[in-house]
Amino acid sequence: MNNNKRIYITESAEETQKMALDLAKTLKGGEVIALYGNLGGGKTTFTQGLALGLGIKRRIISPTFIIVRTYKLKSKIATKNPKLLYHMDLYRTDSKEDLEGIGMRDVIKDENSIKVIEWAEKMGDILPKKRIDIYFEYMDENRRRVTVKIYE
C-alpha cells in the first residue's frame, strides 16, 4: 500500500474549497474520501468545494441527521464517468452495525460513484484500504492544517 502524504495550510474557507475543487478534477470514480477532524474543522466546507468541482450546483449541507445525501453528477469527469456523489456524515452513528444496516458496504463498493465520509473513523473495517484520508486541524478562526494521505 503506497502512502503519499501532503500537508497544506488554508487561510480561509474559500481556500479550503479551492483545494477540494482541485482534487475533484483528478477523480475518476470509485474513490472513497475519508474526512477526519473536530467540529468546525472544515470537513463540510471541503465537501462543498469538492461538489462544486464535480459540477454540482446545489447547496451542500452536512447530512448530520439523515447520514447520507446523494447528488447526481451531470458532468463527465475523468475516465469512468461517475454518476453519483455520496456525502455521508457519521457523527450521529453509534456503531458499525448502524452502518451495516444502511448498506454502507454496498455504497463503498460502488465504482460509479465518489464517496465523501465525514467522521470516517466510525467506519472501522468497513473503510477500504484504498482511499484518500484527509485530516483537518483547526489552527484559528480561518486557518486549517489539512493533511492528505493517499492509499493506493
N, C-alpha and C positions, 0 to 999 in steps of 0.2 A: 504494500500500500504506500503510494507516494504521498508525501506531506509537503505541500507548497504553502508557505506562510508569508503573509504581508500585513504590515501594520500601517494604518492611516490615522491621521488626526483631522477630524472635520471641525470646522469653525462655526457651522450653522446647520439648521435643519435642511436648508437648500443644498448645502454641500453633501450632506448625508444622502439626500435624494439623488443628487447627480452621480454619486459613487454607485448607487444601486442602478440607476439608468444605464450607466456604462457597463455594468455587469450583465444587465438584461440583453445587451447586444451580443453577448458571447454565448448565450444559452441555446441549446439545440433541442431540448425536450427530454423529459425523464429525470431532470435534476431534482434533487432534494436540497433545499437550503434551510439549514437549521440555525435559528437565531437564539442567542443567549444574552442575558443582561437583566438588570433590575428594572423595575417600573420606571418609566421616563427615560430609559436608556437610549431609545432611538429605533427600536425594532419596527414599530408601525410606520414611522417616518421613512425608514429604509424600504419597507414593503410598498409604500406609496410611490417612491421613485422607481422601484422595480416594475410595478404595474404600468407606470407611465412609459417606461422603456419598452414594454411589451405591447404598447398600443391601447391600453385600457384607459378610457376617458372618464369612467365613473369615479366617484369619490370613494376612496378606500378607507374604511374604518375597521378597527380590530374586531374580530368576531368573538369577543370575550364570552358572551352569553350563549351563543349558538355553536361555538367551537370551530365550525368550518364555513367559509364563504367560497363560492365558486364563481369565477369570471370567465366568460368565453373570450378567447383570443381571436381577433379578426385578421391581424397582420400575419404575413408569412415570415417567420423569423427562422434563421439558420436552416438546417437541412431536414429535420424531422417534422417541421411544421406542427408544433404542439397545439392542441385545441383548447386547453383549459389552464387556468392558474387556480390552484387551491391555496387559499390563505387560511392557515389554522392557528388558533390561539388556544394553547393547552393550559392556561393559567388556572382555570376552574375545574380541570380534571383532577381526580383524586388517585387514580390507579391505572396501570396498564390495561386492566380489564375494561375500564371505561373506553379506552381507545380501541380495544378489540371489538367492543360492542357496536361501535360506529363504523366498522370496516376499515380501520386505518391501514392495515397491511395491504389491502387491495388498492387503496389510494396511492400508497407509497410505490407500489409496483407499476403504476400506470405510466407507460413510456410516452404517452401522448399528452402529458401534462407537465407542468412545473409546480413543485410544491414548496411553499414557504411556511415554516413552522416556528411560531413564537413559543418560547418556553419549551424548547425541544428536549431539554434534559428529562422531561417527564415521559419520554417515549421509551426509555430503556432499550432493550434489544430489538425493538421494532424499527429503530433508526438504522438505516442501511450503512454499511461501511463506506460505500461510495457516496460522498455527499460534500457539500460546502458548509462548513461551520463558520458562523460569523458572531463574534463576541463584541458587545457594546459596553464600554466602560465610561461612566459619567465622569467628566473632568470638572465642568462648571456648567452654568445655565445653557451655554451654546456649544461648548466643545465636547467632543466624544473621541475616545481612542477606539478605533474599530480594527479588530484583528480578524483577518480572513484566512482560513485554513482550508485547502482543497485536498480531499482524499479521493484518489482515483483508483 
